[in-house]
Amino acid sequence: MAADEPLVLGIETSCDETGVGIVRGTTLLADAIASSVDTHARYGGVVPEIASRAHLEAMVPTIERALKTAGVSARDLDGIAVTAGPGLAGALLVGVSAAKAYAYALGKPLYGVNHLASHICVDQLEHGPLPEPTMALLVSGGHSSLLLAPDITADVRPMGATIDDAAGEAFDKIARVLDLGFPGGPVIDRLAKEGDPNAIAFPRGLTGAKDPAYDFSFSGLKTAVARWIEAKRAAGEEVPVRDVAASFQEAVVDVLTRKAVRACKDEGVDHLMIGGGVAANSRLRALAEERCERAGIRLRVPRPGLCTDNGAMVAALGAEMVARNRPASDLELSADSSLPVTDPHVPGNHGHDHVHEVSKENLYP
């Protein structure tokens, strides 16, 4: 770890996790998280207002915990990175406001970065610099996307995306139908290990010869599974929960991995990166490894803790911005709930370093 590598703090508040990470270059120093998932579980899903309030309460303690874990002072930082979008508008605003306050008080450059690009960049913390271009499959509660990134800081190109439900959203909805609670991904993954993935022939959406090659659709699958369960219950029969979980999960990961490997072959990319919360799914990881090995493609998947939303991924992309001398954002930076993935970061509109100019007194103690 070189001392001259950029030391960056990252703040992530796009949904229900308050994440603060600190990295030096591509080395992770701290990854502090405060989650409000237990509170949302009572409502069967994320409640935006509750998420925003939880971020507000957790922000300063989580930042202080990250600094202590990393063994660095806030004054040592070379930059502050924050998720500017996409995500829940109110939740994003808490993170952006906090990042702007710290950047102003410390006299440090501010980098508003893209949530999806951050999910790709986090892999650098585990497997080293990203190949260029990088093919990435991002799967989470809000996104199912295939992305080609020739330059993670400036050039991210959408190959395909979900046209309805994201993969993680489908997991949550099927878990709700099965009365398994929220979030649905981990419990379905666990139960599926005890079930037969071939027990029930659930549909694979958008896999026909004339369907879009890289787009995803899980709404039809979700409906098919729900109707199958309802029919069993209506007939007074016991629902084989483990077989349903395994068969549903297999349908999802089959489509995801099949399309991702096809995209790599079509684009001549010899590696695949998988990120996002659903990338923690054990069957997705196993099937992707199997299919990539067969196709001669190198698979890169961060450890499960780096797949879910976290501040480390934001810090990783921020450090890359600093290392490549990308322009900092202004203090006028706004949260953008629908920030397109084609904007890896939100540069400033001014030709000078606004943050440094207004913050020479270093207000932070």
BARO-576643 format. One record per residue (C-alpha): residue in one letter; residue number from 0; y, z, x. Coordinates in nm, 4 decimals. Each point is the difference from the previous one (the first is absolute). Layout:
N
 resn resi       c2       c3       c1
    A  NUM        Y        Z        X
...
% end
This chain:
365
 resn resi       c2       c3       c1
    M    0   0.0000   0.0000   0.0000
    A    1   0.3198  -0.1179   0.1647
    A    2   0.3066   0.2226  -0.0327
    D    3   0.2231  -0.3043  -0.0482
    E    4  -0.1875  -0.1103  -0.3139
    P    5   0.2049   0.0489  -0.3184
    L    6  -0.0335   0.3395  -0.1673
    V    7   0.0361  -0.0545  -0.3743
    L    8  -0.0262   0.2176  -0.3084
    G    9  -0.1222  -0.1671  -0.3194
    I   10   0.0468   0.1146  -0.3598
    E   11  -0.2217  -0.1262  -0.2856
    T   12   0.0684   0.0868  -0.3660
    S   13  -0.1012  -0.3114  -0.1938
    C   14  -0.2314   0.1837  -0.2396
    D   15  -0.1406   0.3555  -0.0138
    E   16  -0.0375   0.0859   0.3699
    T   17   0.2828   0.1305   0.2147
    G   18  -0.0998  -0.1330   0.3406
    V   19   0.1766   0.0585   0.3311
    G   20  -0.1366  -0.1489   0.3189
    I   21   0.1176  -0.0039   0.3586
    V   22  -0.1168  -0.2569   0.2525
    R   23   0.0843  -0.0906   0.3565
    G   24  -0.0656  -0.3711   0.0341
    T   25  -0.3495  -0.0402  -0.1424
    T   26  -0.0999   0.3626   0.0562
    L   27  -0.0122   0.2317  -0.3023
    L   28   0.1553   0.3411   0.0680
    A   29   0.0179   0.1457  -0.3513
    D   30  -0.1055  -0.0941  -0.3527
    A   31   0.1157   0.2594  -0.2510
    I   32  -0.0671  -0.0481  -0.3721
    A   33   0.0907   0.1964  -0.3119
    S   34  -0.1809  -0.1374  -0.3053
    S   35   0.0759   0.0559  -0.3670
    V   36  -0.3237  -0.1663  -0.1169
    D   37  -0.1376   0.3209  -0.1532
    T   38   0.3050   0.0265  -0.2246
    H   39  -0.0332  -0.3614  -0.1137
    A   40  -0.3739   0.0443  -0.0653
    R   41   0.0860   0.2109  -0.3057
    Y   42   0.1612  -0.3095  -0.1528
    G   43  -0.2664  -0.2515   0.1056
    G   44   0.2373  -0.1931   0.2253
    V   45   0.3200   0.0128   0.2024
    V   46   0.3083   0.1163  -0.1930
    P   47   0.3069  -0.1467   0.1789
    E   48   0.2392   0.2853  -0.0797
    I   49  -0.2466   0.2622   0.1225
    A   50  -0.0609  -0.2021   0.3174
    S   51   0.3733  -0.0204   0.0726
    R   52   0.0503   0.3754  -0.0458
    A   53  -0.3011   0.0757   0.2199
    H   54   0.1395  -0.2224   0.2781
    L   55   0.3334   0.1790  -0.0207
    E   56  -0.1631   0.3413   0.0402
    A   57  -0.2367  -0.1067   0.2776
    M   58   0.2276  -0.2198   0.2104
    V   59   0.1687   0.2399   0.2429
    P   60  -0.3057   0.2279   0.0542
    T   61  -0.2207  -0.3044   0.0650
    I   62   0.2458  -0.1463   0.2511
    E   63   0.0281   0.3319   0.1814
    R   64  -0.3805   0.0323   0.0049
    A   65  -0.0351  -0.3483   0.1503
    L   66   0.2565   0.0720   0.2725
    K   67  -0.1756   0.3251   0.0873
    T   68  -0.3423  -0.1685   0.0112
    A   69   0.1330  -0.2795   0.2222
    G   70   0.1717   0.2495   0.2272
    V   71   0.3268  -0.1913  -0.0047
    S   72   0.3550   0.0699  -0.1088
    A   73   0.1758  -0.2083  -0.2628
    R   74   0.2588  -0.0819   0.2685
    D   75  -0.2739  -0.1660   0.2089
    L   76  -0.0651  -0.2679  -0.2625
    D   77   0.0901  -0.3637   0.0653
    G   78   0.0082  -0.0901  -0.3672
    I   79  -0.0731   0.0980  -0.3594
    A   80  -0.2159  -0.2315  -0.2112
    V   81  -0.0474   0.0271  -0.3748
    T   82  -0.1818  -0.1883  -0.2734
    A   83   0.2710  -0.1944  -0.1839
    G   84  -0.2503  -0.1575  -0.2425
    P   85  -0.2025  -0.0948  -0.1867
    G   86  -0.0893   0.3086  -0.2008
    L   87   0.1286   0.2349  -0.2682
    A   88   0.3794  -0.0267  -0.0043
    G   89   0.0744   0.3708  -0.0316
    A   90  -0.2554   0.0990   0.2616
    L   91   0.1300  -0.2609   0.2446
    L   92   0.3567   0.1242  -0.0474
    V   93  -0.0942   0.3488   0.1178
    G   94  -0.1461  -0.1326   0.3233
    V   95   0.2796  -0.2478   0.0644
    S   96   0.2663   0.2653  -0.0638
    A   97  -0.1696   0.2433   0.2366
    A   98  -0.0385  -0.2634   0.2730
    K   99   0.3658  -0.0985  -0.0293
    A  100   0.1056   0.3647   0.0247
    Y  101  -0.2069   0.0621   0.3129
    A  102   0.1106  -0.3275   0.1599
    Y  103   0.3654   0.0816  -0.0686
    A  104  -0.0249   0.3577   0.1252
    L  105  -0.1926  -0.0945   0.3139
    G  106   0.1889  -0.3186   0.0818
    K  107  -0.3252  -0.1970   0.0012
    P  108  -0.0697  -0.3536  -0.1275
    L  109  -0.1527  -0.0281  -0.3463
    Y  110  -0.2770  -0.2459  -0.0897
    G  111  -0.0869  -0.0694  -0.3620
    V  112  -0.3500  -0.1508   0.0091
    N  113  -0.2492  -0.1539  -0.2407
    H  114  -0.2828   0.2147  -0.1317
    L  115  -0.2577  -0.2789   0.0192
    A  116   0.0941  -0.1102   0.3500
    S  117  -0.0275   0.3655   0.1038
    H  118  -0.3581   0.0122  -0.1295
    I  119  -0.0802  -0.2851   0.2389
    C  120   0.1875   0.1401   0.2980
    V  121  -0.1693   0.3411  -0.0169
    D  122  -0.3130  -0.1536   0.1500
    Q  123   0.1843  -0.0178   0.3335
    L  124  -0.0260   0.3780   0.0200
    E  125  -0.3778  -0.0227   0.0067
    H  126  -0.0983  -0.3368   0.1426
    G  127   0.2989  -0.1009   0.2099
    P  128   0.2493  -0.2864  -0.0426
    L  129  -0.0612  -0.2332  -0.2921
    P  130  -0.1203  -0.3522   0.0797
    E  131   0.2454  -0.2716  -0.0966
    P  132  -0.0479  -0.1274  -0.2576
    T  133  -0.1696   0.2844  -0.1878
    M  134  -0.1934  -0.0585  -0.3217
    A  135   0.0203   0.3097  -0.2197
    L  136  -0.1700   0.1014  -0.3214
    L  137   0.2031   0.2771  -0.1636
    V  138  -0.1638   0.1833  -0.2894
    S  139   0.1509   0.3000  -0.1777
    G  140   0.0925   0.1369  -0.3404
    G  141   0.2970  -0.2328  -0.0238
    H  142  -0.0909  -0.2964   0.2176
    S  143  -0.2864  -0.2367   0.0760
    S  144   0.1341  -0.2557   0.2449
    L  145  -0.1086  -0.2419   0.2691
    L  146   0.2731  -0.0377   0.2612
    L  147   0.0408  -0.2052   0.3161
    A  148   0.2367   0.1599   0.2501
    P  149   0.0971  -0.2084   0.3042
    D  150   0.2583   0.2717   0.0802
    I  151  -0.0272   0.3325  -0.1828
    T  152   0.3706   0.0723   0.0518
    A  153   0.1365  -0.3323  -0.1228
    D  154  -0.2601  -0.2387  -0.1430
    V  155  -0.2494   0.1112  -0.2663
    R  156  -0.1387  -0.2701  -0.2293
    P  157  -0.1785   0.0647  -0.3316
    M  158  -0.3299  -0.1875  -0.0284
    G  159  -0.1138   0.1519  -0.3274
    A  160   0.0512   0.2989  -0.2281
    T  161  -0.1251   0.1583  -0.3185
    I  162   0.1129  -0.1695  -0.3200
    D  163  -0.0589   0.3140  -0.2090
    D  164  -0.1579   0.3343   0.0925
    A  165  -0.0163   0.0962   0.3660
    A  166  -0.3364   0.1171   0.1332
    G  167   0.1010   0.3656   0.0215
    E  168   0.1415  -0.0131  -0.3511
    A  169  -0.3340  -0.1308  -0.1286
    F  170  -0.1818   0.2878   0.1730
    D  171   0.2300   0.2508  -0.1715
    K  172  -0.0449  -0.1583  -0.3425
    I  173  -0.3788  -0.0136   0.0184
    A  174  -0.0077   0.3598   0.1236
    R  175   0.2045   0.0934  -0.3057
    V  176  -0.2471  -0.1777  -0.2325
    L  177  -0.2841   0.1902   0.1694
    D  178   0.1930   0.3301  -0.0241
    L  179  -0.0037   0.0405   0.3777
    G  180   0.3640   0.1057   0.0412
    F  181   0.2803  -0.1301   0.2203
    P  182   0.0156  -0.1534   0.2564
    G  183  -0.3054  -0.2107  -0.0730
    G  184  -0.0714  -0.1625   0.3356
    P  185  -0.1556   0.2909   0.1918
    V  186  -0.2237   0.1203  -0.2842
    I  187  -0.1289  -0.3481  -0.0831
    D  188  -0.0704  -0.0595   0.3687
    R  189  -0.1951   0.3254   0.0151
    L  190  -0.2032  -0.0618  -0.3181
    A  191  -0.0672  -0.3637   0.0918
    K  192  -0.1969   0.1123   0.3053
    E  193  -0.2595   0.1444  -0.2393
    G  194  -0.0060  -0.3023  -0.2308
    D  195  -0.1385  -0.3551  -0.0006
    P  196   0.2708  -0.2632   0.0698
    N  197  -0.2219  -0.2664  -0.1576
    A  198  -0.0814   0.1928  -0.3167
    I  199   0.2666  -0.1696  -0.2115
    A  200   0.1323  -0.3544   0.0464
    F  201   0.3752   0.0508  -0.0360
    P  202   0.2275  -0.3076   0.0340
    R  203   0.1759  -0.1120   0.3189
    G  204   0.3500  -0.1130  -0.0954
    L  205   0.1616  -0.3202   0.1324
    T  206  -0.3051  -0.1104   0.1979
    G  207  -0.0556  -0.3345  -0.1714
    A  208   0.0322  -0.3315   0.1838
    K  209   0.3330  -0.0779  -0.1683
    D  210   0.1464   0.3526   0.0241
    P  211   0.2719   0.0902   0.2524
    A  212  -0.1752   0.0529   0.3322
    Y  213   0.1797   0.3181   0.1047
    D  214   0.1289   0.1616  -0.3203
    F  215  -0.1673   0.2977  -0.1650
    S  216  -0.0573   0.1095  -0.3604
    F  217  -0.1633   0.3283  -0.0972
    S  218   0.1167   0.0282  -0.3613
    G  219  -0.3008  -0.1913  -0.1351
    L  220  -0.2376   0.2119   0.2065
    K  221   0.1653   0.3178  -0.1232
    T  222  -0.0362  -0.1147  -0.3617
    A  223  -0.3628  -0.1048   0.0479
    V  224  -0.0939   0.3372   0.1488
    A  225   0.1850   0.1925  -0.2731
    R  226  -0.1727  -0.2019  -0.2753
    W  227  -0.3412   0.0486   0.1620
    I  228   0.0575   0.3755   0.0041
    E  229   0.1270   0.0014  -0.3594
    A  230  -0.3064  -0.1947  -0.1175
    K  231  -0.2334   0.2526   0.1625
    R  232   0.1822   0.2903  -0.1613
    A  233   0.0118  -0.1717  -0.3391
    A  234  -0.3771  -0.0461   0.0171
    G  235  -0.0407   0.3697   0.0743
    E  236  -0.1376  -0.0721   0.3467
    E  237   0.0831   0.1887   0.3163
    V  238   0.2352  -0.1835   0.2352
    P  239  -0.1538  -0.0328   0.3490
    V  240   0.3212   0.1040   0.1742
    R  241  -0.1253  -0.0499   0.3545
    D  242  -0.1311  -0.3505  -0.0687
    V  243   0.3218  -0.0940  -0.1803
    A  244   0.2066   0.1309   0.2916
    A  245  -0.2127  -0.1865   0.2557
    S  246  -0.0055  -0.3273  -0.1957
    F  247   0.3734   0.0094  -0.0728
    Q  248   0.0840   0.0842   0.3607
    E  249  -0.2244  -0.2794   0.1271
    A  250   0.1778  -0.2525  -0.2226
    V  251   0.3378   0.1031   0.1410
    V  252  -0.0907   0.0040   0.3681
    D  253  -0.2055  -0.3181  -0.0281
    V  254   0.3068  -0.1956  -0.1142
    L  255   0.2366   0.1668   0.2464
    T  256  -0.2136  -0.0632   0.3066
    R  257  -0.1088  -0.3489  -0.1067
    K  258   0.3580  -0.1217  -0.0384
    A  259   0.1226   0.1742   0.3150
    V  260  -0.2692  -0.1577   0.2175
    R  261   0.0694  -0.3393  -0.1591
    A  262   0.3707   0.0323   0.0826
    C  263  -0.0804   0.0779   0.3632
    K  264  -0.2250  -0.3036   0.0266
    D  265   0.2488  -0.2305  -0.1714
    E  266   0.2873   0.1126   0.2227
    G  267  -0.2010   0.0110   0.3211
    V  268   0.0644   0.3723   0.0508
    D  269  -0.2848   0.1785   0.1772
    H  270   0.0757   0.3533  -0.1161
    L  271   0.0747   0.1875  -0.3233
    M  272   0.1977   0.3195  -0.0530
    I  273  -0.0616   0.2020  -0.3181
    G  274   0.2502   0.2640  -0.1112
    G  275   0.1250   0.1900  -0.3038
    G  276  -0.1555   0.2917  -0.1844
    V  277  -0.3082  -0.1893  -0.1213
    A  278  -0.0788  -0.0863   0.3642
    A  279  -0.1315   0.3574   0.0194
    N  280  -0.2837  -0.1085  -0.2333
    S  281  -0.3289   0.0231   0.1901
    R  282  -0.1633  -0.2993  -0.1692
    L  283   0.3012  -0.2246   0.0606
    R  284  -0.0068   0.0895   0.3683
    A  285  -0.3761  -0.0568   0.0280
    L  286  -0.0046  -0.3345  -0.1823
    A  287   0.3060  -0.1251   0.1890
    E  288  -0.1653   0.0887   0.3297
    E  289  -0.3195  -0.1766  -0.1021
    R  290   0.1735  -0.3187  -0.1140
    C  291   0.2446  -0.0104   0.2890
    E  292  -0.2800   0.0388   0.2534
    R  293  -0.1905  -0.2837  -0.1642
    A  294   0.3109  -0.2217   0.0102
    G  295   0.0953   0.0873   0.3579
    I  296   0.3129   0.1822  -0.1097
    R  297   0.1197   0.3221   0.1628
    L  298   0.0688   0.2726  -0.2567
    R  299   0.2803   0.2549   0.0458
    V  300   0.0166   0.2885  -0.2474
    P  301   0.1963   0.3201   0.0702
    R  302  -0.1688   0.3331  -0.0615
    P  303   0.0194   0.1083  -0.3670
    G  304   0.2903   0.2401   0.0592
    L  305   0.2174  -0.2878   0.1216
    C  306  -0.0986  -0.2296  -0.2873
    T  307   0.1587   0.2090  -0.2732
    D  308   0.3802   0.0274  -0.0168
    N  309   0.1374   0.1906   0.3006
    G  310   0.3073   0.0308   0.2186
    A  311  -0.1854  -0.1117   0.3121
    M  312  -0.0179  -0.3579  -0.1259
    V  313   0.3759  -0.0072  -0.0605
    A  314   0.0665   0.1456   0.3439
    A  315  -0.2344  -0.2586   0.1545
    L  316   0.1944  -0.2888  -0.1515
    G  317   0.3297   0.1669   0.0890
    A  318  -0.1095   0.0345   0.3630
    E  319  -0.0913  -0.3687   0.0039
    M  320   0.3469  -0.0822  -0.1361
    V  321   0.1602   0.1990   0.2803
    A  322  -0.2288  -0.1506   0.2661
    R  323   0.0855  -0.3541  -0.1138
    N  324   0.3732   0.0721  -0.0308
    R  325   0.0115  -0.0744  -0.3710
    P  326   0.3369   0.0781  -0.1640
    A  327   0.0362   0.3456  -0.1535
    S  328   0.0801   0.0518  -0.3670
    D  329   0.3372   0.1185  -0.1305
    L  330   0.0720   0.3344  -0.1571
    E  331   0.0504  -0.2088  -0.3143
    L  332  -0.3784  -0.0574  -0.0015
    S  333  -0.1395   0.0147  -0.3546
    A  334  -0.3493   0.0559  -0.1333
    D  335  -0.1543  -0.3160  -0.1448
    S  336  -0.2963   0.0668  -0.2295
    S  337  -0.1010  -0.3681   0.0139
    L  338   0.0781  -0.0759   0.3656
    P  339  -0.2015  -0.3151   0.0815
    V  340  -0.2536   0.0126   0.2797
    T  341   0.1792  -0.2955   0.1574
    D  342   0.2692   0.2539   0.0989
    P  343  -0.1747   0.2273   0.2542
    H  344   0.3267   0.1875   0.0437
    V  345   0.3513   0.0117  -0.1404
    P  346   0.2490  -0.0787   0.2789
    G  347   0.3625   0.1029  -0.0082
    N  348   0.2783  -0.2237  -0.1244
    H  349   0.2417   0.0969   0.2740
    G  350   0.0241  -0.1331   0.3501
    H  351   0.0306   0.3462   0.1535
    D  352  -0.2093   0.3146   0.0066
    H  353   0.1488   0.1761  -0.3010
    V  354  -0.2123   0.3138   0.0331
    H  355   0.0960   0.0665   0.3599
    E  356   0.3664  -0.0659  -0.0605
    V  357   0.0387   0.2515  -0.2821
    S  358  -0.2205   0.2669   0.1528
    K  359   0.1313   0.0662   0.3473
    E  360   0.0376   0.3733  -0.0599
    N  361  -0.3747   0.0412  -0.0623
    L  362   0.0196   0.2177  -0.3051
    Y  363  -0.3637   0.1046   0.0128
    P  364  -0.0314   0.3447   0.1666
% end
